[in-house]
Amino acid sequence: MIESVKSVIHNFNAGPSVLPKEVFEEASRAVIDFNETGLSILEIGHRTNLFEPVMAEARALTKELMQLDADHEVLFLHGGATTQFMQVPMNMLNENDLASYADTGTWAVKAIKEAKLFGHVEIAGSAKENNYTSIPKNLSVSPTAVYLHITTNETIAGTQWKKIPYDCGVPLIADMSSDIMSRVLDFNKFDLIYAGAQKNMGAAGVNLVVVNKNILGKVSKPIPTILDYRTHIKEASMLNTPPVFAVYVALLTLRWLKKQGGVAALEKLNNAKAALFYNTLDTLPVFKGVVVKEDRSFMNATFILQDVTREKEFLDLCKREGMVGIKGHRSVGGFRVSMYNALKLESIAALTDLMKDFANKKG
Ligand SMILES: *Cc1c(COP(=O)(O)O)cnc(C)c1O
Protein backbone atom coordinates (compact mmCIF):
# COMPACT_ATOMS: atom_id res chain seq x y z
CA MET A 1 0.00 0.00 0.00
CA ILE A 2 1.31 3.44 -0.86
CA GLU A 3 1.29 5.81 2.06
CA SER A 4 -0.22 9.11 1.14
CA VAL A 5 1.97 12.10 1.80
CA LYS A 6 -0.07 14.55 3.77
CA SER A 7 0.12 18.15 2.70
CA VAL A 8 -1.11 19.34 6.07
CA ILE A 9 0.98 18.47 9.10
CA HIS A 10 -0.49 18.87 12.56
CA ASN A 11 2.38 19.39 14.99
CA PHE A 12 1.63 18.28 18.55
CA ASN A 13 5.28 18.16 19.62
CA ALA A 14 6.03 18.99 23.27
CA GLY A 15 9.14 21.06 22.60
CA PRO A 16 10.71 22.37 20.52
CA SER A 17 7.26 22.79 19.12
CA VAL A 18 4.93 24.50 16.72
CA LEU A 19 5.40 28.20 15.97
CA PRO A 20 3.38 30.44 13.65
CA LYS A 21 4.22 29.92 9.98
CA GLU A 22 4.75 33.65 9.47
CA VAL A 23 7.41 33.58 12.20
CA PHE A 24 9.32 30.87 10.32
CA GLU A 25 9.01 32.79 7.06
CA GLU A 26 10.25 36.07 8.48
CA ALA A 27 13.00 34.41 10.52
CA SER A 28 14.29 32.60 7.45
CA ARG A 29 14.31 35.83 5.44
CA ALA A 30 16.39 37.48 8.19
CA VAL A 31 19.01 34.76 7.92
CA ILE A 32 19.56 35.74 4.28
CA ASP A 33 18.90 39.48 4.39
CA PHE A 34 18.05 41.23 7.65
CA ASN A 35 15.87 44.32 7.25
CA GLU A 36 17.10 44.83 3.67
CA THR A 37 20.65 45.49 4.78
CA GLY A 38 22.14 42.81 2.53
CA LEU A 39 23.48 41.20 5.70
CA SER A 40 22.31 38.15 7.59
CA ILE A 41 21.15 38.62 11.18
CA LEU A 42 23.84 36.04 11.96
CA GLU A 43 26.70 38.26 10.76
CA ILE A 44 25.99 41.62 12.37
CA GLY A 45 27.35 42.89 15.66
CA HIS A 46 24.97 42.79 18.56
CA ARG A 47 25.98 46.29 19.69
CA THR A 48 24.74 47.92 16.52
CA ASN A 49 21.73 49.96 15.59
CA LEU A 50 20.55 46.85 13.74
CA PHE A 51 20.39 44.42 16.64
CA GLU A 52 19.95 46.66 19.68
CA PRO A 53 16.39 47.58 18.65
CA VAL A 54 15.58 43.84 18.41
CA MET A 55 16.49 43.29 22.05
CA ALA A 56 14.81 46.52 23.14
CA GLU A 57 11.56 45.69 21.36
CA ALA A 58 11.52 42.09 22.64
CA ARG A 59 11.85 43.35 26.20
CA ALA A 60 9.28 46.13 25.75
CA LEU A 61 6.75 43.84 24.07
CA THR A 62 7.08 41.30 26.87
CA LYS A 63 6.40 44.06 29.39
CA GLU A 64 3.39 45.19 27.43
CA LEU A 65 1.90 41.73 26.80
CA MET A 66 2.35 40.64 30.43
CA GLN A 67 1.28 44.09 31.70
CA LEU A 68 4.31 44.29 33.98
CA ASP A 69 4.89 47.14 36.40
CA ALA A 70 8.07 49.22 36.69
CA ASP A 71 9.65 46.92 39.29
CA HIS A 72 9.59 43.92 36.95
CA GLU A 73 12.58 43.66 34.62
CA VAL A 74 12.62 41.56 31.47
CA LEU A 75 15.76 39.65 30.47
CA PHE A 76 16.61 37.31 27.63
CA LEU A 77 19.36 35.03 28.91
CA HIS A 78 21.42 32.16 27.55
CA GLY A 79 20.65 28.55 28.27
CA GLY A 80 17.41 26.70 28.79
CA ALA A 81 15.08 26.58 31.75
CA THR A 82 17.50 24.04 33.20
CA THR A 83 20.01 26.88 33.65
CA GLN A 84 17.41 28.74 35.70
CA PHE A 85 17.02 25.75 38.03
CA MET A 86 20.52 26.70 39.22
CA GLN A 87 20.56 30.46 38.59
CA VAL A 88 17.45 31.14 40.70
CA PRO A 89 18.76 29.65 43.97
CA MET A 90 22.27 31.01 43.28
CA ASN A 91 20.86 34.55 43.20
CA MET A 92 18.37 34.08 46.02
CA LEU A 93 19.78 31.81 48.73
CA ASN A 94 22.43 32.09 51.40
CA GLU A 95 23.79 28.77 52.62
CA ASN A 96 21.51 28.64 55.65
CA ASP A 97 18.42 29.96 53.90
CA LEU A 98 15.32 27.92 53.27
CA ALA A 99 13.50 27.68 49.95
CA SER A 100 10.09 26.10 49.51
CA TYR A 101 9.28 24.00 46.42
CA ALA A 102 6.08 22.38 45.21
CA ASP A 103 6.88 18.94 43.82
CA THR A 104 4.65 18.43 40.81
CA GLY A 105 6.77 16.16 38.62
CA THR A 106 9.89 15.75 36.53
CA TRP A 107 10.67 19.44 36.09
CA ALA A 108 10.01 20.39 39.71
CA VAL A 109 12.23 17.54 40.86
CA LYS A 110 15.08 18.83 38.70
CA ALA A 111 14.64 22.34 40.07
CA ILE A 112 14.67 21.03 43.65
CA LYS A 113 17.89 19.11 43.05
CA GLU A 114 19.71 22.29 41.97
CA ALA A 115 18.31 24.41 44.81
CA LYS A 116 19.79 21.98 47.32
CA LEU A 117 23.26 22.96 46.06
CA PHE A 118 22.72 26.48 47.44
CA GLY A 119 20.55 26.21 50.56
CA HIS A 120 17.94 24.21 52.40
CA VAL A 121 14.82 23.02 50.64
CA GLU A 122 11.41 22.13 52.04
CA ILE A 123 8.68 20.48 50.01
CA ALA A 124 5.58 22.67 50.34
CA GLY A 125 3.39 20.03 48.77
CA SER A 126 3.85 17.01 46.55
CA ALA A 127 1.86 14.98 44.06
CA LYS A 128 4.40 12.18 44.01
CA GLU A 129 2.08 9.81 45.94
CA ASN A 130 -0.36 9.71 43.05
CA ASN A 131 2.24 9.65 40.30
CA TYR A 132 1.92 13.37 39.63
CA THR A 133 -1.59 13.08 38.24
CA SER A 134 -2.80 16.10 40.22
CA ILE A 135 -1.62 19.43 41.61
CA PRO A 136 -1.00 19.44 45.38
CA LYS A 137 -3.61 21.40 47.33
CA ASN A 138 -3.11 22.99 50.76
CA LEU A 139 0.53 23.95 50.47
CA SER A 140 2.49 24.33 53.65
CA VAL A 141 5.05 27.11 53.20
CA SER A 142 7.30 28.15 56.08
CA PRO A 143 7.03 31.89 56.67
CA THR A 144 10.84 31.97 56.87
CA ALA A 145 11.26 30.57 53.33
CA VAL A 146 12.99 32.99 50.96
CA TYR A 147 10.59 32.00 48.19
CA LEU A 148 8.09 29.43 46.99
CA HIS A 149 8.85 27.82 43.63
CA ILE A 150 6.12 26.29 41.48
CA THR A 151 6.07 24.83 37.97
CA THR A 152 2.89 26.36 36.55
CA ASN A 153 2.58 23.65 33.89
CA GLU A 154 4.18 20.22 34.17
CA THR A 155 4.87 19.43 30.55
CA ILE A 156 5.46 15.70 31.05
CA ALA A 157 2.76 14.85 33.60
CA GLY A 158 0.17 17.06 31.89
CA THR A 159 -0.89 18.99 35.00
CA GLN A 160 -1.34 22.76 35.39
CA TRP A 161 -1.93 25.08 38.33
CA LYS A 162 -5.37 26.63 37.79
CA LYS A 163 -5.34 28.46 41.09
CA ILE A 164 -1.96 30.14 41.53
CA PRO A 165 -0.90 30.33 45.23
CA TYR A 166 -0.47 34.11 45.10
CA ASP A 167 -1.18 34.33 48.83
CA CYS A 168 1.57 31.91 49.95
CA GLY A 169 3.09 34.62 52.13
CA VAL A 170 6.58 34.59 50.58
CA PRO A 171 7.94 35.72 47.19
CA LEU A 172 6.58 33.54 44.41
CA ILE A 173 8.84 32.09 41.71
CA ALA A 174 7.59 30.11 38.73
CA ASP A 175 8.92 27.96 35.94
CA MET A 176 6.48 28.86 33.16
CA SER A 177 8.39 27.21 30.34
CA SER A 178 5.40 25.40 28.91
CA ASP A 179 2.55 27.83 29.53
CA ILE A 180 4.11 31.28 29.37
CA MET A 181 1.69 33.79 27.80
CA SER A 182 -0.91 31.10 27.20
CA ARG A 183 -3.37 32.54 29.74
CA VAL A 184 -3.91 35.74 31.67
CA LEU A 185 -2.29 35.64 35.10
CA ASP A 186 -1.46 38.40 37.52
CA PHE A 187 2.18 38.37 36.43
CA ASN A 188 3.12 41.21 38.78
CA LYS A 189 2.31 38.97 41.73
CA PHE A 190 5.23 36.74 40.76
CA ASP A 191 8.65 37.89 41.88
CA LEU A 192 10.45 35.81 39.32
CA ILE A 193 9.22 34.00 36.22
CA TYR A 194 11.39 32.04 33.83
CA ALA A 195 10.69 30.14 30.65
CA GLY A 196 12.80 28.35 28.10
CA ALA A 197 11.61 29.85 24.82
CA GLN A 198 11.15 26.72 22.74
CA LYS A 199 7.64 25.81 23.85
CA ASN A 200 5.45 28.86 23.55
CA MET A 201 7.82 31.67 22.67
CA GLY A 202 10.34 30.84 20.02
CA ALA A 203 13.52 28.92 19.29
CA ALA A 204 15.65 27.00 21.78
CA GLY A 205 18.70 28.69 23.25
CA VAL A 206 17.19 31.59 25.13
CA ASN A 207 15.32 32.01 28.41
CA LEU A 208 12.82 34.67 29.23
CA VAL A 209 13.37 35.87 32.80
CA VAL A 210 11.00 38.35 34.43
CA VAL A 211 12.24 39.48 37.80
CA ASN A 212 11.07 41.91 40.45
CA LYS A 213 14.33 43.79 41.04
CA ASN A 214 13.45 44.35 44.72
CA ILE A 215 14.06 40.70 45.61
CA LEU A 216 17.67 40.76 44.36
CA GLY A 217 20.87 41.66 46.19
CA LYS A 218 20.14 39.78 49.41
CA VAL A 219 22.80 37.10 49.25
CA SER A 220 26.19 37.72 50.83
CA LYS A 221 28.33 35.44 48.67
CA PRO A 222 29.77 36.58 45.34
CA ILE A 223 27.82 35.55 42.24
CA PRO A 224 29.66 34.93 38.95
CA THR A 225 29.04 37.94 36.68
CA ILE A 226 27.28 36.04 33.90
CA LEU A 227 24.92 34.40 36.42
CA ASP A 228 24.05 37.54 38.39
CA TYR A 229 20.62 38.90 37.37
CA ARG A 230 21.67 42.37 38.55
CA THR A 231 24.44 42.70 35.99
CA HIS A 232 22.06 41.63 33.23
CA ILE A 233 19.55 44.25 34.34
CA LYS A 234 22.27 46.91 34.43
CA GLU A 235 23.44 45.97 30.95
CA ALA A 236 19.91 45.93 29.48
CA SER A 237 20.18 42.18 28.77
CA MET A 238 23.30 42.79 26.65
CA LEU A 239 26.03 41.85 29.11
CA ASN A 240 27.69 39.73 26.45
CA THR A 241 26.68 38.49 23.03
CA PRO A 242 23.06 37.39 23.38
CA PRO A 243 21.74 34.38 21.42
CA VAL A 244 20.82 36.81 18.66
CA PHE A 245 18.81 34.53 16.41
CA ALA A 246 16.79 33.00 19.27
CA VAL A 247 16.03 36.50 20.57
CA TYR A 248 14.90 37.55 17.11
CA VAL A 249 12.58 34.54 16.77
CA ALA A 250 11.15 35.37 20.20
CA LEU A 251 10.53 38.95 19.03
CA LEU A 252 8.70 37.72 15.93
CA THR A 253 6.57 35.42 18.09
CA LEU A 254 5.78 38.28 20.48
CA ARG A 255 4.75 40.49 17.55
CA TRP A 256 2.52 37.69 16.30
CA LEU A 257 1.01 37.30 19.76
CA LYS A 258 0.19 40.99 19.91
CA LYS A 259 -1.40 40.83 16.45
CA GLN A 260 -3.66 38.00 17.63
CA GLY A 261 -4.98 40.28 20.38
CA GLY A 262 -2.49 39.53 23.14
CA VAL A 263 -2.50 37.00 25.95
CA ALA A 264 -6.28 37.26 26.56
CA ALA A 265 -7.02 36.32 22.95
CA LEU A 266 -4.63 33.38 23.11
CA GLU A 267 -6.23 32.24 26.35
CA LYS A 268 -9.61 32.17 24.64
CA LEU A 269 -8.24 30.08 21.79
CA ASN A 270 -6.38 27.78 24.17
CA ASN A 271 -9.55 27.26 26.23
CA ALA A 272 -11.45 26.34 23.08
CA LYS A 273 -8.78 23.85 22.01
CA ALA A 274 -8.60 22.24 25.46
CA ALA A 275 -12.40 22.04 25.73
CA LEU A 276 -12.70 20.36 22.34
CA PHE A 277 -9.92 17.92 23.10
CA TYR A 278 -10.94 16.91 26.62
CA ASN A 279 -14.68 16.78 25.83
CA THR A 280 -13.90 14.36 23.01
CA LEU A 281 -11.56 12.33 25.19
CA ASP A 282 -14.22 12.01 27.89
CA THR A 283 -16.91 10.83 25.49
CA LEU A 284 -14.79 8.05 23.99
CA PRO A 285 -14.45 5.09 26.36
CA VAL A 286 -11.51 3.61 24.41
CA PHE A 287 -9.37 6.48 25.72
CA LYS A 288 -8.69 7.53 29.26
CA GLY A 289 -7.22 10.78 30.59
CA VAL A 290 -4.28 10.41 32.97
CA VAL A 291 -4.74 13.53 35.11
CA VAL A 292 -7.58 14.40 37.52
CA LYS A 293 -10.00 16.63 35.63
CA GLU A 294 -9.61 19.83 37.60
CA ASP A 295 -5.81 19.87 37.18
CA ARG A 296 -5.62 18.99 33.50
CA SER A 297 -3.12 21.02 31.54
CA PHE A 298 -4.49 23.14 28.71
CA MET A 299 -1.07 22.92 27.04
CA ASN A 300 -0.14 19.22 27.32
CA ALA A 301 -2.87 16.59 27.48
CA THR A 302 -1.76 13.13 28.61
CA PHE A 303 -3.92 10.06 27.99
CA ILE A 304 -3.81 6.33 27.44
CA LEU A 305 -5.72 3.68 25.54
CA GLN A 306 -7.80 1.28 27.64
CA ASP A 307 -6.50 -1.48 25.38
CA VAL A 308 -2.74 -0.96 25.29
CA THR A 309 -2.36 -3.54 22.51
CA ARG A 310 -3.90 -0.95 20.14
CA GLU A 311 -1.22 1.70 20.81
CA LYS A 312 0.72 1.05 17.64
CA GLU A 313 -2.46 1.05 15.57
CA PHE A 314 -3.36 4.48 16.95
CA LEU A 315 0.11 5.92 16.41
CA ASP A 316 0.21 4.54 12.85
CA LEU A 317 -3.14 6.14 12.12
CA CYS A 318 -1.89 9.48 13.48
CA LYS A 319 1.21 9.24 11.35
CA ARG A 320 -0.81 8.47 8.21
CA GLU A 321 -2.95 11.52 8.84
CA GLY A 322 0.01 13.87 9.29
CA MET A 323 -0.28 14.16 13.07
CA VAL A 324 3.15 14.26 14.68
CA GLY A 325 4.44 14.34 18.25
CA ILE A 326 1.63 12.36 19.91
CA LYS A 327 3.70 9.65 21.55
CA GLY A 328 3.95 10.20 25.32
CA HIS A 329 7.21 11.14 27.03
CA ARG A 330 9.59 8.20 27.29
CA SER A 331 9.36 8.32 31.11
CA VAL A 332 5.56 7.96 31.31
CA GLY A 333 4.41 6.28 28.08
CA GLY A 334 0.92 6.59 26.64
CA PHE A 335 0.15 9.66 24.58
CA ARG A 336 0.61 13.38 24.89
CA VAL A 337 -0.95 16.10 22.79
CA SER A 338 0.67 19.51 23.12
CA MET A 339 -1.55 22.46 22.27
CA TYR A 340 0.70 25.48 22.52
CA ASN A 341 -0.27 29.00 21.46
CA ALA A 342 0.61 28.53 17.80
CA LEU A 343 -1.39 25.31 17.38
CA LYS A 344 -4.56 26.02 15.46
CA LEU A 345 -8.03 24.93 16.55
CA GLU A 346 -8.27 23.09 13.20
CA SER A 347 -5.47 20.78 14.32
CA ILE A 348 -7.42 19.77 17.42
CA ALA A 349 -10.56 19.35 15.30
CA ALA A 350 -8.66 17.05 12.92
CA LEU A 351 -7.23 15.05 15.81
CA THR A 352 -10.54 14.65 17.63
CA ASP A 353 -12.17 13.49 14.35
CA LEU A 354 -9.42 10.91 14.03
CA MET A 355 -9.95 9.79 17.63
CA LYS A 356 -13.67 9.32 16.97
CA ASP A 357 -12.91 7.27 13.84
CA PHE A 358 -10.47 5.15 15.80
CA ALA A 359 -13.00 4.60 18.60
CA ASN A 360 -15.61 3.41 16.09
CA LYS A 361 -13.25 0.84 14.59
CA LYS A 362 -12.99 -2.58 16.20
CA GLY A 363 -9.50 -3.32 17.48
C1 LIG B 1 11.08 21.92 28.76
C2 LIG B 1 11.02 22.33 30.16
C3 LIG B 1 12.18 22.61 30.91
C4 LIG B 1 13.57 22.41 30.38
O1 LIG B 1 13.89 23.33 29.42
P1 LIG B 1 15.33 23.36 28.74
O2 LIG B 1 15.22 24.57 27.91
O3 LIG B 1 15.46 22.10 27.94
O4 LIG B 1 16.34 23.45 29.80
C5 LIG B 1 12.00 23.04 32.21
N1 LIG B 1 10.79 23.20 32.75
C6 LIG B 1 9.66 22.94 32.06
C7 LIG B 1 8.34 23.13 32.70
C8 LIG B 1 9.74 22.50 30.74
O5 LIG B 1 8.63 22.24 30.05
The ligand as a MOL file (V3000), in Angstrom:
LIG
                    3D

  0  0  0     0  0            999 V3000
M  V30 BEGIN CTAB
M  V30 COUNTS 15 15 0 0 0
M  V30 BEGIN ATOM
M  V30 1 C 11.0840 21.9200 28.7620 0
M  V30 2 C 11.0200 22.3260 30.1580 0
M  V30 3 C 12.1750 22.6060 30.9130 0
M  V30 4 C 13.5670 22.4100 30.3790 0
M  V30 5 O 13.8860 23.3310 29.4180 0
M  V30 6 P 15.3260 23.3580 28.7360 0
M  V30 7 O 15.2200 24.5740 27.9080 0
M  V30 8 O 15.4600 22.0960 27.9450 0
M  V30 9 O 16.3440 23.4530 29.7980 0
M  V30 10 C 12.0010 23.0400 32.2110 0
M  V30 11 N 10.7860 23.1980 32.7540 0
M  V30 12 C 9.6570 22.9400 32.0610 0
M  V30 13 C 8.3380 23.1330 32.7050 0
M  V30 14 C 9.7400 22.4980 30.7420 0
M  V30 15 O 8.6260 22.2420 30.0540 0
M  V30 END ATOM
M  V30 BEGIN BOND
M  V30 1 1 1 2
M  V30 2 1 2 3
M  V30 3 2 2 14
M  V30 4 1 3 4
M  V30 5 2 3 10
M  V30 6 1 4 5
M  V30 7 1 5 6
M  V30 8 2 6 7
M  V30 9 1 6 8
M  V30 10 1 6 9
M  V30 11 1 10 11
M  V30 12 2 11 12
M  V30 13 1 12 13
M  V30 14 1 12 14
M  V30 15 1 14 15
M  V30 END BOND
M  V30 END CTAB
M  END
